């Protein structure tokens, strides 16, 4: 296993938590299906089951009741 060069620190994350949700849906199943579709279109063949795919967190909008997936 290669050692990480500690003289060059890792770059800070550029993800802004205020970005709009990646995918939404009226129902959890619909939001999950939309997320799988987007990930497959991005090249992750197994969608959310692909180990290379980024991780997303499910949340629900209290005003509209829709479900949103955001990057962790």
PDB file of N, CA, C, O and CB in Angstrom:
ATOM      1  N   UNK A   1       0.841  -1.178   0.000  1.00  0.00           N
ATOM      2  CA  UNK A   1       0.000   0.000   0.000  1.00  0.00           C
ATOM      3  C   UNK A   1       0.891   1.247   0.000  1.00  0.00           C
ATOM      4  O   UNK A   1       1.819   1.363   0.801  1.00  0.00           O
ATOM      5  CB  UNK A   1      -0.960  -0.005   1.223  1.00  0.00           C
ATOM      6  N   UNK A   2       0.597   2.155  -0.894  1.00  0.00           N
ATOM      7  CA  UNK A   2       1.396   3.366  -1.025  1.00  0.00           C
ATOM      8  C   UNK A   2       1.050   4.356   0.082  1.00  0.00           C
ATOM      9  O   UNK A   2      -0.110   4.500   0.467  1.00  0.00           O
ATOM     10  CB  UNK A   2       1.181   4.009  -2.403  1.00  0.00           C
ATOM     11  N   UNK A   3       2.079   5.033   0.583  1.00  0.00           N
ATOM     12  CA  UNK A   3       1.860   6.028   1.624  1.00  0.00           C
ATOM     13  C   UNK A   3       1.496   7.362   0.987  1.00  0.00           C
ATOM     14  O   UNK A   3       2.012   7.728  -0.070  1.00  0.00           O
ATOM     15  CB  UNK A   3       3.111   6.173   2.519  1.00  0.00           C
ATOM     16  N   UNK A   4       0.608   8.071   1.644  1.00  0.00           N
ATOM     17  CA  UNK A   4       0.184   9.372   1.152  1.00  0.00           C
ATOM     18  C   UNK A   4       1.229  10.408   1.529  1.00  0.00           C
ATOM     19  O   UNK A   4       1.766  10.392   2.636  1.00  0.00           O
ATOM     20  CB  UNK A   4      -1.205   9.758   1.715  1.00  0.00           C
ATOM     21  N   UNK A   5       1.508  11.304   0.601  1.00  0.00           N
ATOM     22  CA  UNK A   5       2.466  12.379   0.831  1.00  0.00           C
ATOM     23  C   UNK A   5       1.807  13.444   1.702  1.00  0.00           C
ATOM     24  O   UNK A   5       0.927  14.167   1.235  1.00  0.00           O
ATOM     25  CB  UNK A   5       2.963  12.989  -0.517  1.00  0.00           C
ATOM     26  N   UNK A   6       2.220  13.546   2.952  1.00  0.00           N
ATOM     27  CA  UNK A   6       1.600  14.473   3.886  1.00  0.00           C
ATOM     28  C   UNK A   6       2.041  15.914   3.687  1.00  0.00           C
ATOM     29  O   UNK A   6       1.463  16.821   4.286  1.00  0.00           O
ATOM     30  CB  UNK A   6       1.900  14.053   5.284  1.00  0.00           C
ATOM     31  N   UNK A   7       3.050  16.142   2.862  1.00  0.00           N
ATOM     32  CA  UNK A   7       3.467  17.514   2.607  1.00  0.00           C
ATOM     33  C   UNK A   7       2.483  18.229   1.681  1.00  0.00           C
ATOM     34  O   UNK A   7       2.470  19.458   1.615  1.00  0.00           O
ATOM     35  CB  UNK A   7       4.870  17.535   2.003  1.00  0.00           C
ATOM     36  N   UNK A   8       1.666  17.465   0.970  1.00  0.00           N
ATOM     37  CA  UNK A   8       0.632  18.041   0.101  1.00  0.00           C
ATOM     38  C   UNK A   8      -0.729  17.616   0.656  1.00  0.00           C
ATOM     39  O   UNK A   8      -1.173  16.499   0.393  1.00  0.00           O
ATOM     40  CB  UNK A   8       0.810  17.574  -1.404  1.00  0.00           C
ATOM     41  N   UNK A   9      -1.395  18.479   1.415  1.00  0.00           N
ATOM     42  CA  UNK A   9      -2.677  18.101   2.005  1.00  0.00           C
ATOM     43  C   UNK A   9      -3.748  17.912   0.938  1.00  0.00           C
ATOM     44  O   UNK A   9      -3.639  18.426  -0.176  1.00  0.00           O
ATOM     45  CB  UNK A   9      -3.127  19.155   3.012  1.00  0.00           C
ATOM     46  N   UNK A  10      -4.781  17.164   1.304  1.00  0.00           N
ATOM     47  CA  UNK A  10      -5.891  16.940   0.381  1.00  0.00           C
ATOM     48  C   UNK A  10      -6.640  18.248   0.149  1.00  0.00           C
ATOM     49  O   UNK A  10      -6.737  19.086   1.046  1.00  0.00           O
ATOM     50  CB  UNK A  10      -6.850  15.852   0.926  1.00  0.00           C
ATOM     51  N   UNK A  11      -7.162  18.414  -1.047  1.00  0.00           N
ATOM     52  CA  UNK A  11      -7.913  19.625  -1.375  1.00  0.00           C
ATOM     53  C   UNK A  11      -9.246  19.616  -0.638  1.00  0.00           C
ATOM     54  O   UNK A  11      -9.842  18.552  -0.471  1.00  0.00           O
ATOM     55  CB  UNK A  11      -8.139  19.740  -2.905  1.00  0.00           C
ATOM     56  N   UNK A  12      -9.728  20.768  -0.193  1.00  0.00           N
ATOM     57  CA  UNK A  12     -11.028  20.806   0.481  1.00  0.00           C
ATOM     58  C   UNK A  12     -12.148  20.477  -0.497  1.00  0.00           C
ATOM     59  O   UNK A  12     -12.022  20.683  -1.704  1.00  0.00           O
ATOM     60  CB  UNK A  12     -11.268  22.187   1.119  1.00  0.00           C
ATOM     61  N   UNK A  13     -13.222  19.974   0.036  1.00  0.00           N
ATOM     62  CA  UNK A  13     -14.367  19.611  -0.789  1.00  0.00           C
ATOM     63  C   UNK A  13     -14.953  20.863  -1.431  1.00  0.00           C
ATOM     64  O   UNK A  13     -15.068  21.902  -0.781  1.00  0.00           O
ATOM     65  CB  UNK A  13     -15.439  18.873   0.048  1.00  0.00           C
ATOM     66  N   UNK A  14     -15.318  20.764  -2.693  1.00  0.00           N
ATOM     67  CA  UNK A  14     -15.900  21.902  -3.395  1.00  0.00           C
ATOM     68  C   UNK A  14     -17.413  21.811  -3.457  1.00  0.00           C
ATOM     69  O   UNK A  14     -18.060  22.669  -4.057  1.00  0.00           O
ATOM     70  CB  UNK A  14     -15.335  21.999  -4.793  1.00  0.00           C
ATOM     71  N   UNK A  15     -17.994  20.769  -2.837  1.00  0.00           N
ATOM     72  CA  UNK A  15     -19.448  20.613  -2.861  1.00  0.00           C
ATOM     73  C   UNK A  15     -20.092  21.622  -1.923  1.00  0.00           C
ATOM     74  O   UNK A  15     -19.719  21.720  -0.754  1.00  0.00           O
ATOM     75  CB  UNK A  15     -19.854  19.174  -2.469  1.00  0.00           C
ATOM     76  N   UNK A  16     -21.042  22.359  -2.430  1.00  0.00           N
ATOM     77  CA  UNK A  16     -21.762  23.347  -1.645  1.00  0.00           C
ATOM     78  C   UNK A  16     -23.063  22.719  -1.164  1.00  0.00           C
ATOM     79  O   UNK A  16     -23.858  22.252  -1.980  1.00  0.00           O
ATOM     80  CB  UNK A  16     -22.032  24.640  -2.472  1.00  0.00           C
ATOM     81  N   UNK A  17     -23.293  22.698   0.138  1.00  0.00           N
ATOM     82  CA  UNK A  17     -24.491  22.061   0.700  1.00  0.00           C
ATOM     83  C   UNK A  17     -25.770  22.787   0.297  1.00  0.00           C
ATOM     84  O   UNK A  17     -26.857  22.237   0.471  1.00  0.00           O
ATOM     85  CB  UNK A  17     -24.393  22.006   2.218  1.00  0.00           C
ATOM     86  N   UNK A  18     -25.676  23.999  -0.235  1.00  0.00           N
ATOM     87  CA  UNK A  18     -26.870  24.733  -0.628  1.00  0.00           C
ATOM     88  C   UNK A  18     -27.271  24.441  -2.073  1.00  0.00           C
ATOM     89  O   UNK A  18     -28.248  25.007  -2.564  1.00  0.00           O
ATOM     90  CB  UNK A  18     -26.646  26.219  -0.446  1.00  0.00           C
ATOM     91  N   UNK A  19     -26.539  23.575  -2.754  1.00  0.00           N
ATOM     92  CA  UNK A  19     -26.915  23.205  -4.115  1.00  0.00           C
ATOM     93  C   UNK A  19     -28.303  22.573  -4.116  1.00  0.00           C
ATOM     94  O   UNK A  19     -28.695  21.949  -3.129  1.00  0.00           O
ATOM     95  CB  UNK A  19     -25.876  22.235  -4.728  1.00  0.00           C
ATOM     96  N   UNK A  20     -29.052  22.723  -5.208  1.00  0.00           N
ATOM     97  CA  UNK A  20     -30.369  22.078  -5.260  1.00  0.00           C
ATOM     98  C   UNK A  20     -30.218  20.553  -5.223  1.00  0.00           C
ATOM     99  O   UNK A  20     -29.152  20.037  -5.557  1.00  0.00           O
ATOM    100  CB  UNK A  20     -31.139  22.513  -6.537  1.00  0.00           C
ATOM    101  N   UNK A  21     -31.252  19.836  -4.829  1.00  0.00           N
ATOM    102  CA  UNK A  21     -31.159  18.385  -4.749  1.00  0.00           C
ATOM    103  C   UNK A  21     -30.826  17.767  -6.098  1.00  0.00           C
ATOM    104  O   UNK A  21     -31.216  18.278  -7.148  1.00  0.00           O
ATOM    105  CB  UNK A  21     -32.456  17.805  -4.223  1.00  0.00           C
ATOM    106  N   UNK A  22     -30.111  16.683  -6.049  1.00  0.00           N
ATOM    107  CA  UNK A  22     -29.710  16.006  -7.285  1.00  0.00           C
ATOM    108  C   UNK A  22     -30.922  15.441  -7.994  1.00  0.00           C
ATOM    109  O   UNK A  22     -31.115  15.681  -9.186  1.00  0.00           O
ATOM    110  CB  UNK A  22     -28.698  14.888  -6.994  1.00  0.00           C
ATOM    111  N   UNK A  23     -31.739  14.693  -7.274  1.00  0.00           N
ATOM    112  CA  UNK A  23     -32.970  14.145  -7.846  1.00  0.00           C
ATOM    113  C   UNK A  23     -34.081  14.268  -6.819  1.00  0.00           C
ATOM    114  O   UNK A  23     -33.838  14.269  -5.612  1.00  0.00           O
ATOM    115  CB  UNK A  23     -32.781  12.659  -8.282  1.00  0.00           C
ATOM    116  N   UNK A  24     -35.296  14.371  -7.316  1.00  0.00           N
ATOM    117  CA  UNK A  24     -36.455  14.462  -6.442  1.00  0.00           C
ATOM    118  C   UNK A  24     -37.542  13.523  -6.932  1.00  0.00           C
ATOM    119  O   UNK A  24     -37.496  13.041  -8.063  1.00  0.00           O
ATOM    120  CB  UNK A  24     -36.978  15.906  -6.372  1.00  0.00           C
ATOM    121  N   UNK A  25     -38.500  13.272  -6.090  1.00  0.00           N
ATOM    122  CA  UNK A  25     -39.648  12.462  -6.457  1.00  0.00           C
ATOM    123  C   UNK A  25     -40.742  12.611  -5.421  1.00  0.00           C
ATOM    124  O   UNK A  25     -40.471  12.936  -4.265  1.00  0.00           O
ATOM    125  CB  UNK A  25     -39.251  10.995  -6.611  1.00  0.00           C
ATOM    126  N   UNK A  26     -41.989  12.372  -5.836  1.00  0.00           N
ATOM    127  CA  UNK A  26     -43.120  12.468  -4.912  1.00  0.00           C
ATOM    128  C   UNK A  26     -43.098  11.332  -3.894  1.00  0.00           C
ATOM    129  O   UNK A  26     -43.629  11.461  -2.791  1.00  0.00           O
ATOM    130  CB  UNK A  26     -44.442  12.454  -5.685  1.00  0.00           C
ATOM    131  N   UNK A  27     -42.482  10.227  -4.277  1.00  0.00           N
ATOM    132  CA  UNK A  27     -42.433   9.030  -3.451  1.00  0.00           C
ATOM    133  C   UNK A  27     -40.979   8.589  -3.323  1.00  0.00           C
ATOM    134  O   UNK A  27     -40.157   8.906  -4.182  1.00  0.00           O
ATOM    135  CB  UNK A  27     -43.314   7.892  -4.052  1.00  0.00           C
ATOM    136  N   UNK A  28     -40.656   7.858  -2.251  1.00  0.00           N
ATOM    137  CA  UNK A  28     -39.277   7.382  -2.082  1.00  0.00           C
ATOM    138  C   UNK A  28     -38.835   6.504  -3.243  1.00  0.00           C
ATOM    139  O   UNK A  28     -37.712   6.631  -3.731  1.00  0.00           O
ATOM    140  CB  UNK A  28     -39.141   6.609  -0.777  1.00  0.00           C
ATOM    141  N   UNK A  29     -39.712   5.621  -3.681  1.00  0.00           N
ATOM    142  CA  UNK A  29     -39.366   4.703  -4.772  1.00  0.00           C
ATOM    143  C   UNK A  29     -39.090   5.462  -6.063  1.00  0.00           C
ATOM    144  O   UNK A  29     -38.178   5.111  -6.812  1.00  0.00           O
ATOM    145  CB  UNK A  29     -40.493   3.686  -4.994  1.00  0.00           C
ATOM    146  N   UNK A  30     -39.868   6.492  -6.321  1.00  0.00           N
ATOM    147  CA  UNK A  30     -39.670   7.295  -7.535  1.00  0.00           C
ATOM    148  C   UNK A  30     -38.342   8.042  -7.458  1.00  0.00           C
ATOM    149  O   UNK A  30     -37.603   8.091  -8.442  1.00  0.00           O
ATOM    150  CB  UNK A  30     -40.841   8.296  -7.730  1.00  0.00           C
ATOM    151  N   UNK A  31     -38.028   8.627  -6.293  1.00  0.00           N
ATOM    152  CA  UNK A  31     -36.758   9.346  -6.128  1.00  0.00           C
ATOM    153  C   UNK A  31     -35.586   8.389  -6.289  1.00  0.00           C
ATOM    154  O   UNK A  31     -34.584   8.742  -6.913  1.00  0.00           O
ATOM    155  CB  UNK A  31     -36.695  10.039  -4.749  1.00  0.00           C
ATOM    156  N   UNK A  32     -35.694   7.181  -5.736  1.00  0.00           N
ATOM    157  CA  UNK A  32     -34.620   6.181  -5.851  1.00  0.00           C
ATOM    158  C   UNK A  32     -34.435   5.764  -7.309  1.00  0.00           C
ATOM    159  O   UNK A  32     -33.303   5.624  -7.773  1.00  0.00           O
ATOM    160  CB  UNK A  32     -34.932   4.938  -4.975  1.00  0.00           C
ATOM    161  N   UNK A  33     -35.530   5.566  -8.028  1.00  0.00           N
ATOM    162  CA  UNK A  33     -35.463   5.194  -9.436  1.00  0.00           C
ATOM    163  C   UNK A  33     -34.829   6.316 -10.257  1.00  0.00           C
ATOM    164  O   UNK A  33     -34.017   6.054 -11.144  1.00  0.00           O
ATOM    165  CB  UNK A  33     -36.865   4.863  -9.973  1.00  0.00           C
ATOM    166  N   UNK A  34     -35.199   7.570  -9.963  1.00  0.00           N
ATOM    167  CA  UNK A  34     -34.606   8.706 -10.675  1.00  0.00           C
ATOM    168  C   UNK A  34     -33.106   8.803 -10.411  1.00  0.00           C
ATOM    169  O   UNK A  34     -32.330   9.103 -11.318  1.00  0.00           O
ATOM    170  CB  UNK A  34     -35.295  10.013 -10.264  1.00  0.00           C
ATOM    171  N   UNK A  35     -32.698   8.546  -9.162  1.00  0.00           N
ATOM    172  CA  UNK A  35     -31.271   8.575  -8.823  1.00  0.00           C
ATOM    173  C   UNK A  35     -30.527   7.467  -9.564  1.00  0.00           C
ATOM    174  O   UNK A  35     -29.442   7.698 -10.099  1.00  0.00           O
ATOM    175  CB  UNK A  35     -31.069   8.426  -7.295  1.00  0.00           C
ATOM    176  N   UNK A  36     -31.106   6.260  -9.598  1.00  0.00           N
ATOM    177  CA  UNK A  36     -30.479   5.158 -10.329  1.00  0.00           C
ATOM    178  C   UNK A  36     -30.330   5.492 -11.811  1.00  0.00           C
ATOM    179  O   UNK A  36     -29.302   5.198 -12.420  1.00  0.00           O
ATOM    180  CB  UNK A  36     -31.297   3.873 -10.161  1.00  0.00           C
ATOM    181  N   UNK A  37     -31.354   6.102 -12.381  1.00  0.00           N
ATOM    182  CA  UNK A  37     -31.312   6.482 -13.798  1.00  0.00           C
ATOM    183  C   UNK A  37     -30.194   7.484 -14.061  1.00  0.00           C
ATOM    184  O   UNK A  37     -29.450   7.345 -15.031  1.00  0.00           O
ATOM    185  CB  UNK A  37     -32.662   7.071 -14.238  1.00  0.00           C
ATOM    186  N   UNK A  38     -30.072   8.509 -13.190  1.00  0.00           N
ATOM    187  CA  UNK A  38     -29.022   9.512 -13.356  1.00  0.00           C
ATOM    188  C   UNK A  38     -27.627   8.898 -13.220  1.00  0.00           C
ATOM    189  O   UNK A  38     -26.727   9.219 -13.996  1.00  0.00           O
ATOM    190  CB  UNK A  38     -29.200  10.632 -12.332  1.00  0.00           C
ATOM    191  N   UNK A  39     -27.449   8.006 -12.225  1.00  0.00           N
ATOM    192  CA  UNK A  39     -26.140   7.393 -12.028  1.00  0.00           C
ATOM    193  C   UNK A  39     -25.778   6.476 -13.190  1.00  0.00           C
ATOM    194  O   UNK A  39     -24.621   6.442 -13.610  1.00  0.00           O
ATOM    195  CB  UNK A  39     -26.114   6.612 -10.718  1.00  0.00           C
ATOM    196  N   UNK A  40     -26.743   5.739 -13.712  1.00  0.00           N
ATOM    197  CA  UNK A  40     -26.476   4.872 -14.870  1.00  0.00           C
ATOM    198  C   UNK A  40     -26.117   5.700 -16.091  1.00  0.00           C
ATOM    199  O   UNK A  40     -25.246   5.314 -16.869  1.00  0.00           O
ATOM    200  CB  UNK A  40     -27.695   3.983 -15.178  1.00  0.00           C
ATOM    201  N   UNK A  41     -26.789   6.849 -16.266  1.00  0.00           N
ATOM    202  CA  UNK A  41     -26.467   7.734 -17.386  1.00  0.00           C
ATOM    203  C   UNK A  41     -25.069   8.326 -17.229  1.00  0.00           C
ATOM    204  O   UNK A  41     -24.421   8.660 -18.221  1.00  0.00           O
ATOM    205  CB  UNK A  41     -27.507   8.858 -17.497  1.00  0.00           C
ATOM    206  N   UNK A  42     -24.596   8.458 -15.972  1.00  0.00           N
ATOM    207  CA  UNK A  42     -23.262   9.003 -15.705  1.00  0.00           C
ATOM    208  C   UNK A  42     -22.170   7.942 -15.824  1.00  0.00           C
ATOM    209  O   UNK A  42     -20.987   8.254 -15.682  1.00  0.00           O
ATOM    210  CB  UNK A  42     -23.223   9.623 -14.318  1.00  0.00           C
ATOM    211  N   UNK A  43     -22.559   6.680 -16.085  1.00  0.00           N
ATOM    212  CA  UNK A  43     -21.560   5.641 -16.301  1.00  0.00           C
ATOM    213  C   UNK A  43     -21.418   4.638 -15.176  1.00  0.00           C
ATOM    214  O   UNK A  43     -20.579   3.743 -15.264  1.00  0.00           O
ATOM    215  CB  UNK A  43     -20.262   6.266 -16.533  1.00  0.00           C
ATOM    216  N   UNK A  44     -22.208   4.755 -14.121  1.00  0.00           N
ATOM    217  CA  UNK A  44     -22.182   3.771 -13.036  1.00  0.00           C
ATOM    218  C   UNK A  44     -23.202   2.686 -13.372  1.00  0.00           C
ATOM    219  O   UNK A  44     -24.405   2.879 -13.198  1.00  0.00           O
ATOM    220  CB  UNK A  44     -22.493   4.439 -11.637  1.00  0.00           C
ATOM    221  N   UNK A  45     -22.714   1.546 -13.855  1.00  0.00           N
ATOM    222  CA  UNK A  45     -23.585   0.525 -14.440  1.00  0.00           C
ATOM    223  C   UNK A  45     -24.599  -0.067 -13.476  1.00  0.00           C
ATOM    224  O   UNK A  45     -25.675  -0.484 -13.903  1.00  0.00           O
ATOM    225  CB  UNK A  45     -22.757  -0.570 -14.992  1.00  0.00           C
ATOM    226  N   UNK A  46     -24.286  -0.116 -12.186  1.00  0.00           N
ATOM    227  CA  UNK A  46     -25.221  -0.689 -11.220  1.00  0.00           C
ATOM    228  C   UNK A  46     -25.996   0.370 -10.448  1.00  0.00           C
ATOM    229  O   UNK A  46     -26.631   0.052  -9.443  1.00  0.00           O
ATOM    230  CB  UNK A  46     -24.480  -1.571 -10.254  1.00  0.00           C
ATOM    231  N   UNK A  47     -25.957   1.598 -10.888  1.00  0.00           N
ATOM    232  CA  UNK A  47     -26.689   2.671 -10.211  1.00  0.00           C
ATOM    233  C   UNK A  47     -26.177   2.892  -8.802  1.00  0.00           C
ATOM    234  O   UNK A  47     -24.973   3.054  -8.599  1.00  0.00           O
ATOM    235  CB  UNK A  47     -28.177   2.356 -10.174  1.00  0.00           C
ATOM    236  N   UNK A  48     -27.076   2.902  -7.820  1.00  0.00           N
ATOM    237  CA  UNK A  48     -26.670   3.154  -6.438  1.00  0.00           C
ATOM    238  C   UNK A  48     -25.937   1.963  -5.828  1.00  0.00           C
ATOM    239  O   UNK A  48     -25.273   2.111  -4.803  1.00  0.00           O
ATOM    240  CB  UNK A  48     -27.884   3.495  -5.593  1.00  0.00           C
ATOM    241  N   UNK A  49     -26.047   0.792  -6.438  1.00  0.00           N
ATOM    242  CA  UNK A  49     -25.347  -0.399  -5.931  1.00  0.00           C
ATOM    243  C   UNK A  49     -23.898  -0.455  -6.387  1.00  0.00           C
ATOM    244  O   UNK A  49     -23.129  -1.283  -5.899  1.00  0.00           O
ATOM    245  CB  UNK A  49     -26.066  -1.659  -6.380  1.00  0.00           C
ATOM    246  N   UNK A  50     -23.519   0.405  -7.306  1.00  0.00           N
ATOM    247  CA  UNK A  50     -22.147   0.416  -7.817  1.00  0.00           C
ATOM    248  C   UNK A  50     -21.212   0.961  -6.737  1.00  0.00           C
ATOM    249  O   UNK A  50     -21.452   2.053  -6.221  1.00  0.00           O
ATOM    250  CB  UNK A  50     -22.044   1.268  -9.121  1.00  0.00           C
ATOM    251  N   UNK A  51     -20.151   0.229  -6.381  1.00  0.00           N
ATOM    252  CA  UNK A  51     -19.254   0.705  -5.323  1.00  0.00           C
ATOM    253  C   UNK A  51     -18.498   1.985  -5.684  1.00  0.00           C
ATOM    254  O   UNK A  51     -18.003   2.677  -4.795  1.00  0.00           O
ATOM    255  CB  UNK A  51     -18.264  -0.371  -4.985  1.00  0.00           C
ATOM    256  N   UNK A  52     -18.401   2.306  -6.971  1.00  0.00           N
ATOM    257  CA  UNK A  52     -17.708   3.527  -7.399  1.00  0.00           C
ATOM    258  C   UNK A  52     -18.612   4.751  -7.338  1.00  0.00           C
ATOM    259  O   UNK A  52     -18.125   5.881  -7.392  1.00  0.00           O
ATOM    260  CB  UNK A  52     -17.173   3.357  -8.813  1.00  0.00           C
ATOM    261  N   UNK A  53     -19.919   4.543  -7.226  1.00  0.00           N
ATOM    262  CA  UNK A  53     -20.888   5.641  -7.272  1.00  0.00           C
ATOM    263  C   UNK A  53     -20.797   6.504  -6.020  1.00  0.00           C
ATOM    264  O   UNK A  53     -20.543   5.989  -4.931  1.00  0.00           O
ATOM    265  CB  UNK A  53     -22.311   5.094  -7.429  1.00  0.00           C
ATOM    266  N   UNK A  54     -21.002   7.806  -6.164  1.00  0.00           N
ATOM    267  CA  UNK A  54     -20.999   8.683  -4.988  1.00  0.00           C
ATOM    268  C   UNK A  54     -22.173   8.344  -4.065  1.00  0.00           C
ATOM    269  O   UNK A  54     -23.183   7.798  -4.509  1.00  0.00           O
ATOM    270  CB  UNK A  54     -21.065  10.171  -5.419  1.00  0.00           C
ATOM    271  N   UNK A  55     -22.034   8.668  -2.798  1.00  0.00           N
ATOM    272  CA  UNK A  55     -23.069   8.377  -1.807  1.00  0.00           C
ATOM    273  C   UNK A  55     -24.032   9.564  -1.704  1.00  0.00           C
ATOM    274  O   UNK A  55     -23.622  10.723  -1.750  1.00  0.00           O
ATOM    275  CB  UNK A  55     -22.434   8.063  -0.420  1.00  0.00           C
ATOM    276  N   UNK A  56     -25.307   9.247  -1.565  1.00  0.00           N
ATOM    277  CA  UNK A  56     -26.350  10.258  -1.454  1.00  0.00           C
ATOM    278  C   UNK A  56     -27.161  10.030  -0.192  1.00  0.00           C
ATOM    279  O   UNK A  56     -27.282   8.904   0.291  1.00  0.00           O
ATOM    280  CB  UNK A  56     -27.263  10.242  -2.690  1.00  0.00           C
ATOM    281  N   UNK A  57     -27.717  11.118   0.338  1.00  0.00           N
ATOM    282  CA  UNK A  57     -28.526  11.063   1.546  1.00  0.00           C
ATOM    283  C   UNK A  57     -29.960  11.430   1.181  1.00  0.00           C
ATOM    284  O   UNK A  57     -30.200  12.404   0.466  1.00  0.00           O
ATOM    285  CB  UNK A  57     -27.964  12.016   2.649  1.00  0.00           C
ATOM    286  N   UNK A  58     -30.906  10.644   1.676  1.00  0.00           N
ATOM    287  CA  UNK A  58     -32.318  10.894   1.406  1.00  0.00           C
ATOM    288  C   UNK A  58     -32.881  11.840   2.454  1.00  0.00           C
ATOM    289  O   UNK A  58     -32.648  11.665   3.650  1.00  0.00           O
ATOM    290  CB  UNK A  58     -33.117   9.574   1.382  1.00  0.00           C
ATOM    291  N   UNK A  59     -33.628  12.849   1.997  1.00  0.00           N
ATOM    292  CA  UNK A  59     -34.318  13.755   2.907  1.00  0.00           C
ATOM    293  C   UNK A  59     -35.688  14.063   2.322  1.00  0.00           C
ATOM    294  O   UNK A  59     -35.937  13.849   1.136  1.00  0.00           O
ATOM    295  CB  UNK A  59     -33.498  15.066   3.141  1.00  0.00           C
ATOM    296  N   UNK A  60     -36.574  14.571   3.178  1.00  0.00           N
ATOM    297  CA  UNK A  60     -37.916  14.913   2.724  1.00  0.00           C
ATOM    298  C   UNK A  60     -38.167  16.393   2.946  1.00  0.00           C
ATOM    299  O   UNK A  60     -37.870  16.936   4.010  1.00  0.00           O
ATOM    300  CB  UNK A  60     -38.980  14.066   3.453  1.00  0.00           C
ATOM    301  N   UNK A  61     -38.719  17.036   1.926  1.00  0.00           N
ATOM    302  CA  UNK A  61     -39.080  18.451   2.024  1.00  0.00           C
ATOM    303  C   UNK A  61     -40.360  18.567   2.845  1.00  0.00           C
ATOM    304  O   UNK A  61     -41.373  17.956   2.507  1.00  0.00           O
ATOM    305  CB  UNK A  61     -39.265  19.091   0.605  1.00  0.00           C
ATOM    306  N   UNK A  62     -40.317  19.345   3.917  1.00  0.00           N
ATOM    307  CA  UNK A  62     -41.476  19.435   4.809  1.00  0.00           C
ATOM    308  C   UNK A  62     -42.627  20.240   4.206  1.00  0.00           C
ATOM    309  O   UNK A  62     -43.780  20.041   4.587  1.00  0.00           O
ATOM    310  CB  UNK A  62     -41.061  20.056   6.124  1.00  0.00           C
ATOM    311  N   UNK A  63     -42.333  21.137   3.281  1.00  0.00           N
ATOM    312  CA  UNK A  63     -43.396  21.943   2.682  1.00  0.00           C
ATOM    313  C   UNK A  63     -44.157  21.181   1.609  1.00  0.00           C
ATOM    314  O   UNK A  63     -45.387  21.188   1.589  1.00  0.00           O
ATOM    315  CB  UNK A  63     -42.819  23.213   2.094  1.00  0.00           C
ATOM    316  N   UNK A  64     -43.421  20.521   0.713  1.00  0.00           N
ATOM    317  CA  UNK A  64     -44.065  19.851  -0.420  1.00  0.00           C
ATOM    318  C   UNK A  64     -44.238  18.352  -0.210  1.00  0.00           C
ATOM    319  O   UNK A  64     -45.064  17.727  -0.874  1.00  0.00           O
ATOM    320  CB  UNK A  64     -43.265  20.088  -1.673  1.00  0.00           C
ATOM    321  N   UNK A  65     -43.467  17.769   0.706  1.00  0.00           N
ATOM    322  CA  UNK A  65     -43.551  16.332   0.935  1.00  0.00           C
ATOM    323  C   UNK A  65     -42.734  15.509  -0.042  1.00  0.00           C
ATOM    324  O   UNK A  65     -42.745  14.280   0.030  1.00  0.00           O
ATOM    325  CB  UNK A  65     -44.967  15.900   0.870  1.00  0.00           C
ATOM    326  N   UNK A  66     -42.019  16.167  -0.962  1.00  0.00           N
ATOM    327  CA  UNK A  66     -41.222  15.428  -1.941  1.00  0.00           C
ATOM    328  C   UNK A  66     -39.940  14.928  -1.303  1.00  0.00           C
ATOM    329  O   UNK A  66     -39.455  15.497  -0.324  1.00  0.00           O
ATOM    330  CB  UNK A  66     -40.904  16.307  -3.161  1.00  0.00           C
ATOM    331  N   UNK A  67     -39.396  13.862  -1.865  1.00  0.00           N
ATOM    332  CA  UNK A  67     -38.154  13.268  -1.368  1.00  0.00           C
ATOM    333  C   UNK A  67     -36.998  13.742  -2.232  1.00  0.00           C
ATOM    334  O   UNK A  67     -37.122  13.813  -3.455  1.00  0.00           O
ATOM    335  CB  UNK A  67     -38.236  11.714  -1.360  1.00  0.00           C
ATOM    336  N   UNK A  68     -35.860  14.070  -1.593  1.00  0.00           N
ATOM    337  CA  UNK A  68     -34.689  14.611  -2.286  1.00  0.00           C
ATOM    338  C   UNK A  68     -33.465  13.782  -1.942  1.00  0.00           C
ATOM    339  O   UNK A  68     -33.285  13.386  -0.790  1.00  0.00           O
ATOM    340  CB  UNK A  68     -34.459  16.094  -1.914  1.00  0.00           C
ATOM    341  N   UNK A  69     -32.629  13.518  -2.924  1.00  0.00           N
ATOM    342  CA  UNK A  69     -31.325  12.904  -2.689  1.00  0.00           C
ATOM    343  C   UNK A  69     -30.259  13.963  -2.867  1.00  0.00           C
ATOM    344  O   UNK A  69     -30.193  14.607  -3.914  1.00  0.00           O
ATOM    345  CB  UNK A  69     -31.078  11.701  -3.644  1.00  0.00           C
ATOM    346  N   UNK A  70     -29.419  14.151  -1.852  1.00  0.00           N
ATOM    347  CA  UNK A  70     -28.291  15.088  -1.904  1.00  0.00           C
ATOM    348  C   UNK A  70     -26.999  14.328  -1.676  1.00  0.00           C
ATOM    349  O   UNK A  70     -26.987  13.290  -1.014  1.00  0.00           O
ATOM    350  CB  UNK A  70     -28.451  16.219  -0.852  1.00  0.00           C
ATOM    351  N   UNK A  71     -25.910  14.848  -2.226  1.00  0.00           N
ATOM    352  CA  UNK A  71     -24.594  14.250  -1.992  1.00  0.00           C
ATOM    353  C   UNK A  71     -24.262  14.333  -0.516  1.00  0.00           C
ATOM    354  O   UNK A  71     -24.558  15.330   0.141  1.00  0.00           O
ATOM    355  CB  UNK A  71     -23.500  14.951  -2.836  1.00  0.00           C
ATOM    356  N   UNK A  72     -23.641  13.274   0.006  1.00  0.00           N
ATOM    357  CA  UNK A  72     -23.218  13.289   1.421  1.00  0.00           C
ATOM    358  C   UNK A  72     -22.009  14.160   1.590  1.00  0.00           C
ATOM    359  O   UNK A  72     -21.501  14.303   2.702  1.00  0.00           O
ATOM    360  CB  UNK A  72     -22.915  11.871   1.930  1.00  0.00           C
TER     361      UNK A  72
END
